[in-house]
Structures are given as C-alpha cells and as structure tokens.
Amino acid sequence: MNELLYKKTIVRPFIYASASVGAVSLSMLMFLLLQVMMLFITKSYAALIVISAAVAGSLCADAANKAFRSSYTFSLPLSMVQGIIIGMLLPSLFPPITVFFLTFFTLLLSKYLTGGFANGWVNAAVVIVVLAWIIGINAFPAITATRDILQLKNPSYILIQSGTFPVLHFDSLVTDVLNNVIFHFANISIPDGYVSLLWDTQSVIPAFRFNLLTLLSSIFLFSSGMMSLLVPTCFVVSYSLLVRFAGPLFFGGITGQGDMLLALLTGGTFFFAVFVVQWYGTVPLTSWGKTIYGILCGMLAFLIAGCGTSSAGMVFAVLCANILSPLIQIAEEQKNRKALHALLENHAREQEKR
C-alpha cells in the first residue's frame, strides 16, 4: 500500500492551478466550430470561404515558422482557433486571397518577432482585421445607429421595425412563449424582433451573428475554469453602464435610457468578450491589473465603437487596450518588486533579532 502511494506521488506530484493551453484551445475550437456549423446551416458560404482562407493562412504561417525554427512548437488547435477568429471578424465579402496572404504574412512576422503566441503584447488577429479595414474599408458595413436614432428611447426596436435587423419567421412564436411563460410573472413583455437579434443578426461579419450561441459557449468556458471571468465581466459591465448612462449625453438623449441591448447584440461585444479580449500575452497577470484592463477595454469600446452597430470599432478598442496593457504590466512588476523587497527586509530583520 505504501509502495503504491509512493509511486502515485512521484508520477503525479503536481496539479494544475488552471487549464493548460492545449485544453483551452481545444475547448475554444469546439465552440468556434459550432459557429462555423451554424454558418453552414444558414448557407453562408461566402463567410465560410473567408474563414477557410484565414485558417489556411494561419496554418501555413505556423508551418513556415516551424520550418524556420526547430524549437517552435506547432499547435494545430491553437492555429485553427486563431484562423477562425480572424475569419469570423472579417466581412464575408472580403476577397479570400487577400485574407490568406494578409493572415499568413502578419502571423508569420508576429511569431518571428515575438517568438511565440504568448509573447506578443498585441493580439495578431486584431492587427490583421485592422489592416483589412485599412485596405478594404468598403467591405465593412456602415454604422446604422445614427445620432437621430440614438436620441430615442429604444433604438434597437426602431432598427428592427425599419428592417435593418431582419426578423426570423419563428420570432413571434418564441416571443409569445417567453412573454406568457416567463415574463408574465414580472408583468413585462418583450416585442417581436429581439429573439432574432439574439439568435442571428444576419450580419455580414460572422462574429456578430450568433449571440446566443456565444453566450452558451461562455457559460461552459467560464464555469469550467477554462477561461478567467474577470476581464470579460469588467469589459462588458463597464461598456454597458457607459452606454446606458453616458451614451445619451453624447447624442442629446435622456440620461439613463441608453440602449444596452443594441450595444451588446450588434457590435460583436459578446464574441470579443469570450474569444478576443483576453488573448494570451495581452492581459495583465494580477487581479487588480486584469480589473483595470477590463474596465479600460470597456471605456475604449464606448469611445471608439459607440453604442452599437459598429463593424470595426471593437477591433480598434481592443488594439488600443493591447497597446496600453504593457503599462499596467510594468506597474504590476514594480509593485511586486516592492512587495518582495519589503518581504526580504522583514526577513533580514528577523534574522538579526535571532
């Protein structure tokens, strides 16, 4: 019995404090593939071609980097995750050949300069989308939430009524069930159209479409400990509160009546919160650093992406947050050094007393 216990102890002397990169990337890949499957079901073939081009570019960049540097570790799931994220953030009308070469050369340069996926202080996927926006801005849809609309109480409902957001055929049936079964007890009801907005916005940017599927994915990733909940929560909460209370001040509306649903469901907010905002190497390490970073992301999202329907605002917001993140990490290092120095001094004093 003691011998068996001894063997178990030396074989597995440690436990993981968090999920490994391989496990996280496999989980992310599984949920991203569900979104890809939804694109196939909805016959969004143009979007699938763009995503395939991005995945091919990502895989080729990893393969080339492995050929140049034998010490580089090639991870198929992680490379596919990067490719799918890039493809889903690009409009389905974007030229696939451009997507491939843009993804290939940007990722190859990023991996060559930084030495690996976790050493880069800027999310390469965000950089690629920004470059795509610069060279092909016409492919990105225009902002439909104008100043006149944002002055009103429920801009999202007005955009639904005007046909900006298509209403699915089953929307009325599901809405009636929700109102009669769930919301009836709270004496409230939701109008037609919001179920469609949650299920599929039918945006030309795939990452903005399946909000419900993204939310369900987040439940597993966060509850299982695969991903930290702190940064996404600070990001979404700070962005929503700014839209709710500060948004109307910028557009001449009534304070406290900003449309949070429009902001959360039309600009890819949930997708960014789950799959983009805390990419490896771009996030501070301490709890207070992550809190500041998440709030900073929310503030930048409000200032750049506005109150919804922006096609590239969130990308620029995350890019700016990535650029500012090293400043937070420097502050973390300085604080840790001071704490270590104080600890060593206390230890030295105790030794002298003895």
C-alpha positions as CSV (number, residue, x, y, z in Angstrom):
1,M,0.0,0.0,0.0
2,N,2.8,2.4,0.9
3,E,4.7,1.4,-2.2
4,L,1.6,2.2,-4.4
5,L,1.2,5.5,-2.7
6,Y,4.8,6.3,-3.3
7,K,4.5,5.5,-7.0
8,K,1.5,7.7,-7.3
9,T,3.3,10.5,-5.5
10,I,6.3,10.6,-7.8
11,V,4.4,10.1,-11.0
12,R,1.9,13.0,-10.4
13,P,3.5,15.3,-7.8
14,F,1.7,18.4,-9.0
15,I,-1.7,19.6,-10.0
16,Y,-2.6,22.3,-12.5
17,A,-3.8,25.5,-11.0
18,S,-5.5,26.4,-14.3
19,A,-6.4,24.6,-17.5
20,S,-3.5,24.0,-19.9
21,V,-3.2,25.9,-23.2
22,G,-4.0,22.8,-25.1
23,A,-7.2,22.1,-23.2
24,V,-8.3,25.7,-23.5
25,S,-7.6,25.8,-27.3
26,L,-9.4,22.6,-27.8
27,S,-12.5,23.9,-26.0
28,M,-12.4,27.2,-27.9
29,L,-12.0,25.3,-31.1
30,M,-15.0,23.2,-30.3
31,F,-17.3,26.2,-29.7
32,L,-15.9,28.1,-32.7
33,L,-16.7,25.1,-34.9
34,L,-20.3,25.3,-33.7
35,Q,-20.5,28.8,-35.1
36,V,-18.9,27.6,-38.3
37,M,-21.5,24.8,-38.4
38,M,-24.3,27.4,-38.0
39,L,-22.8,29.3,-41.0
40,F,-23.1,26.1,-43.0
41,I,-26.7,25.5,-41.9
42,T,-27.7,29.1,-42.8
43,K,-25.9,28.6,-46.2
44,S,-23.5,31.4,-45.5
45,Y,-20.9,30.0,-48.0
46,A,-19.1,33.3,-48.7
47,A,-18.3,33.6,-44.9
48,L,-17.1,30.0,-44.8
49,I,-14.7,30.7,-47.7
50,V,-13.3,33.7,-45.9
51,I,-12.9,31.7,-42.7
52,S,-11.2,28.8,-44.6
53,A,-8.8,31.3,-46.2
54,A,-7.9,32.7,-42.8
55,V,-7.4,29.2,-41.3
56,A,-5.2,28.2,-44.2
57,G,-3.1,31.3,-43.8
58,S,-2.8,30.6,-40.0
59,L,-1.8,27.0,-40.6
60,C,0.8,27.9,-43.2
61,A,2.3,30.6,-41.0
62,D,2.7,28.2,-38.2
63,A,4.2,25.6,-40.5
64,A,6.6,28.1,-42.0
65,N,7.6,29.3,-38.6
66,K,8.3,25.7,-37.5
67,A,10.4,25.2,-40.6
68,F,12.5,28.3,-39.8
69,R,12.8,27.5,-36.1
70,S,13.0,23.9,-35.0
71,S,12.4,25.0,-31.3
72,Y,9.0,26.4,-32.2
73,T,6.1,24.2,-31.0
74,F,3.4,23.8,-33.6
75,S,-0.2,23.6,-32.2
76,L,-2.8,22.6,-34.6
77,P,-5.9,23.5,-32.4
78,L,-4.4,26.9,-31.4
79,S,-3.5,27.7,-35.0
80,M,-7.1,26.8,-36.1
81,V,-8.6,28.9,-33.3
82,Q,-6.6,32.0,-34.5
83,G,-7.6,31.4,-38.1
84,I,-11.3,31.0,-37.3
85,I,-11.3,34.1,-35.1
86,I,-9.7,36.2,-37.9
87,G,-12.1,34.9,-40.5
88,M,-15.2,35.5,-38.3
89,L,-14.1,39.1,-37.7
90,L,-13.9,39.8,-41.4
91,P,-16.8,40.6,-43.7
92,S,-18.0,37.7,-45.8
93,L,-17.5,39.9,-48.9
94,F,-13.7,40.3,-48.3
95,P,-11.5,38.7,-51.1
96,P,-10.4,35.3,-49.8
97,I,-7.0,35.5,-51.5
98,T,-6.3,38.8,-49.7
99,V,-7.4,37.2,-46.4
100,F,-5.0,34.3,-46.9
101,F,-1.9,36.4,-47.6
102,L,-2.7,39.0,-45.0
103,T,-3.2,36.3,-42.4
104,F,-0.1,34.4,-43.5
105,F,2.4,37.3,-43.6
106,T,1.1,39.1,-40.5
107,L,1.1,35.9,-38.3
108,L,4.5,34.8,-39.6
109,L,6.0,38.2,-38.9
110,S,4.3,38.3,-35.5
111,K,5.5,34.8,-34.5
112,Y,9.0,35.5,-35.8
113,L,9.4,38.8,-33.9
114,T,7.9,37.6,-30.6
115,G,9.0,34.0,-30.6
116,G,5.6,32.5,-29.8
117,F,1.9,33.1,-29.4
118,A,2.0,34.1,-25.7
119,N,4.9,36.6,-26.1
120,G,3.1,39.0,-28.3
121,W,1.7,42.0,-26.4
122,V,-0.8,42.7,-29.2
123,N,-3.4,40.2,-30.5
124,A,-2.3,39.4,-34.0
125,A,-5.9,38.6,-35.1
126,V,-6.9,42.2,-34.1
127,V,-3.9,43.6,-36.1
128,I,-5.0,41.6,-39.2
129,V,-8.6,42.9,-39.0
130,V,-7.3,46.5,-38.7
131,L,-5.1,46.0,-41.7
132,A,-8.0,44.5,-43.6
133,W,-10.2,47.5,-42.6
134,I,-7.5,49.9,-43.9
135,I,-7.1,48.3,-47.3
136,G,-10.7,47.3,-47.8
137,I,-12.9,49.6,-45.7
138,N,-15.7,49.5,-48.3
139,A,-16.3,45.8,-47.4
140,F,-17.1,46.6,-43.8
141,P,-20.8,47.6,-43.3
142,A,-21.6,51.2,-42.3
143,I,-22.8,52.2,-38.9
144,T,-26.7,52.2,-38.9
145,A,-27.2,53.6,-35.4
146,T,-27.2,57.3,-36.3
147,R,-27.3,60.2,-33.9
148,D,-31.0,60.8,-34.6
149,I,-31.8,57.2,-33.7
150,L,-29.7,57.1,-30.6
151,Q,-31.6,60.1,-29.2
152,L,-34.7,57.9,-29.0
153,K,-35.5,55.6,-26.1
154,N,-35.3,52.2,-27.9
155,P,-33.0,52.5,-30.9
156,S,-32.8,48.7,-31.4
157,Y,-36.6,48.4,-31.6
158,I,-36.7,51.1,-34.2
159,L,-34.0,49.5,-36.3
160,I,-35.9,46.2,-36.1
161,Q,-39.1,47.8,-37.2
162,S,-37.3,49.6,-40.1
163,G,-36.0,46.2,-41.3
164,T,-32.3,47.0,-40.6
165,F,-32.3,43.8,-38.5
166,P,-34.3,41.0,-40.2
167,V,-37.0,39.2,-38.1
168,L,-36.9,35.5,-38.3
169,H,-40.0,33.5,-39.1
170,F,-40.1,31.8,-35.7
171,D,-39.6,35.1,-33.8
172,S,-43.3,35.7,-33.0
173,L,-43.9,32.2,-31.7
174,V,-40.8,32.2,-29.4
175,T,-41.6,35.8,-28.2
176,D,-45.2,34.8,-27.3
177,V,-44.0,31.8,-25.3
178,L,-41.4,33.9,-23.4
179,N,-44.0,36.6,-22.6
180,N,-46.7,34.1,-21.5
181,V,-44.5,31.6,-19.6
182,I,-41.5,33.6,-18.2
183,F,-42.0,37.4,-18.3
184,H,-45.7,37.2,-17.4
185,F,-44.9,36.8,-13.7
186,A,-42.8,40.0,-13.8
187,N,-45.6,41.8,-15.6
188,I,-43.4,42.7,-18.5
189,S,-43.2,41.7,-22.2
190,I,-40.7,41.9,-25.0
191,P,-41.7,43.0,-28.5
192,D,-41.1,40.9,-31.7
193,G,-37.6,41.1,-33.1
194,Y,-35.4,40.7,-30.0
195,V,-35.3,37.0,-30.3
196,S,-34.0,37.3,-33.9
197,L,-31.4,39.8,-32.7
198,L,-30.2,37.3,-30.1
199,W,-30.4,34.3,-32.3
200,D,-28.9,35.6,-35.6
201,T,-28.4,39.2,-36.6
202,Q,-27.5,38.1,-40.1
203,S,-24.6,40.5,-40.2
204,V,-22.0,40.2,-43.0
205,I,-19.5,39.8,-40.2
206,P,-20.0,36.2,-38.8
207,A,-18.7,37.1,-35.3
208,F,-21.6,39.4,-34.9
209,R,-24.3,36.9,-35.7
210,F,-24.9,34.1,-33.2
211,N,-25.1,35.9,-29.8
212,L,-27.0,33.2,-28.0
213,L,-24.5,30.5,-29.2
214,T,-21.6,32.7,-28.0
215,L,-23.3,33.2,-24.6
216,L,-23.8,29.4,-24.2
217,S,-20.2,28.9,-25.1
218,S,-19.1,31.4,-22.5
219,I,-21.1,29.5,-19.8
220,F,-19.0,26.4,-20.3
221,L,-15.7,28.2,-20.8
222,F,-16.0,30.3,-17.7
223,S,-17.8,27.9,-15.4
224,S,-15.3,25.1,-16.1
225,G,-12.4,27.3,-15.3
226,M,-11.1,27.2,-18.9
227,M,-11.0,31.0,-19.0
228,S,-11.0,33.7,-16.5
229,L,-14.2,35.6,-16.0
230,L,-12.7,38.8,-14.5
231,V,-11.6,40.6,-17.7
232,P,-14.8,39.8,-19.8
233,T,-17.0,40.8,-16.9
234,C,-15.3,44.1,-16.3
235,F,-15.3,44.8,-20.0
236,V,-19.0,44.0,-20.6
237,V,-20.2,45.7,-17.4
238,S,-18.2,48.9,-17.8
239,Y,-19.2,49.2,-21.5
240,S,-22.9,48.5,-20.8
241,L,-23.0,51.1,-18.0
242,L,-21.4,53.7,-20.1
243,V,-23.8,53.1,-22.9
244,R,-26.7,53.2,-20.5
245,F,-25.8,56.4,-18.6
246,A,-23.2,58.3,-20.6
247,G,-24.4,57.4,-24.1
248,P,-27.5,59.7,-24.1
249,L,-25.3,62.6,-23.1
250,F,-23.3,62.4,-26.3
251,F,-26.4,62.2,-28.5
252,G,-28.9,64.5,-26.9
253,G,-31.0,61.7,-25.3
254,I,-32.3,61.2,-21.8
255,T,-29.8,60.2,-19.2
256,G,-30.2,56.6,-18.1
257,Q,-32.0,55.4,-21.2
258,G,-29.1,54.2,-23.4
259,D,-29.9,51.0,-25.3
260,M,-27.6,48.4,-23.8
261,L,-29.2,45.6,-25.9
262,L,-28.2,47.4,-29.1
263,A,-24.6,47.8,-27.9
264,L,-24.3,44.2,-26.7
265,L,-26.0,42.4,-29.6
266,T,-24.9,44.3,-32.7
267,G,-21.2,45.1,-32.5
268,G,-19.8,41.7,-31.6
269,T,-19.5,42.6,-27.9
270,F,-20.0,39.0,-26.6
271,F,-17.7,37.5,-29.2
272,F,-14.9,39.9,-28.3
273,A,-15.5,39.3,-24.6
274,V,-15.3,35.5,-24.9
275,F,-12.7,34.9,-27.7
276,V,-10.7,38.1,-28.2
277,V,-10.3,40.4,-25.3
278,Q,-8.0,38.2,-23.2
279,W,-5.8,36.6,-25.7
280,Y,-2.5,35.1,-24.4
281,G,0.2,37.7,-23.7
282,T,-2.1,40.7,-23.9
283,V,-3.6,40.6,-20.4
284,P,-2.0,41.6,-17.1
285,L,-1.4,38.9,-14.6
286,T,-2.7,40.2,-11.3
287,S,-6.4,40.5,-10.3
288,W,-6.2,44.3,-9.9
289,G,-4.3,44.5,-13.3
290,K,-7.0,42.4,-15.0
291,T,-9.7,44.6,-13.5
292,I,-8.1,47.8,-14.7
293,Y,-7.6,46.2,-18.1
294,G,-11.2,45.0,-18.4
295,I,-12.6,48.4,-17.4
296,L,-10.2,50.1,-19.8
297,C,-11.4,47.8,-22.7
298,G,-15.0,48.8,-21.8
299,M,-14.2,52.5,-21.8
300,L,-12.3,52.3,-25.1
301,A,-15.2,50.3,-26.6
302,F,-17.6,53.1,-25.7
303,L,-15.4,55.8,-27.0
304,I,-14.5,54.1,-30.3
305,A,-17.3,51.6,-31.0
306,G,-20.0,53.8,-29.6
307,C,-23.4,52.5,-28.7
308,G,-23.7,49.7,-31.3
309,T,-23.7,48.6,-35.0
310,S,-20.0,49.5,-35.5
311,S,-18.3,47.0,-37.7
312,A,-14.7,47.6,-36.7
313,G,-15.0,49.7,-33.5
314,M,-14.4,46.8,-31.1
315,V,-11.3,45.8,-33.1
316,F,-9.7,49.2,-32.6
317,A,-10.8,49.3,-29.0
318,V,-9.0,46.0,-28.2
319,L,-6.0,47.1,-30.2
320,C,-5.7,50.3,-28.1
321,A,-6.2,48.3,-24.9
322,N,-3.4,45.9,-26.0
323,I,-1.1,48.9,-26.6
324,L,-1.8,50.2,-23.1
325,S,-1.6,46.8,-21.4
326,P,2.2,46.8,-21.1
327,L,1.9,50.0,-18.9
328,I,-0.3,48.0,-16.5
329,Q,2.1,45.1,-16.6
330,I,5.0,47.4,-15.7
331,A,3.1,48.7,-12.7
332,E,2.5,45.1,-11.7
333,E,6.2,44.4,-11.8
334,Q,7.1,47.4,-9.8
335,K,4.5,46.6,-7.2
336,N,5.7,43.0,-7.0
337,R,9.3,44.2,-6.6
338,K,8.4,46.5,-3.8
339,A,6.5,43.7,-2.1
340,L,9.4,41.3,-2.5
341,H,11.9,43.9,-1.3
342,A,9.8,44.6,1.8
343,L,9.5,40.9,2.5
344,L,13.2,40.4,2.2
345,E,13.8,43.3,4.6
346,N,11.4,41.9,7.2
347,H,13.1,38.5,6.9
348,A,16.6,40.1,7.4
349,R,15.3,42.0,10.5
350,E,14.0,38.7,11.9
351,Q,17.3,37.0,11.3
352,E,19.2,39.8,13.1
353,K,16.9,39.6,16.1
354,R,17.7,35.9,16.4
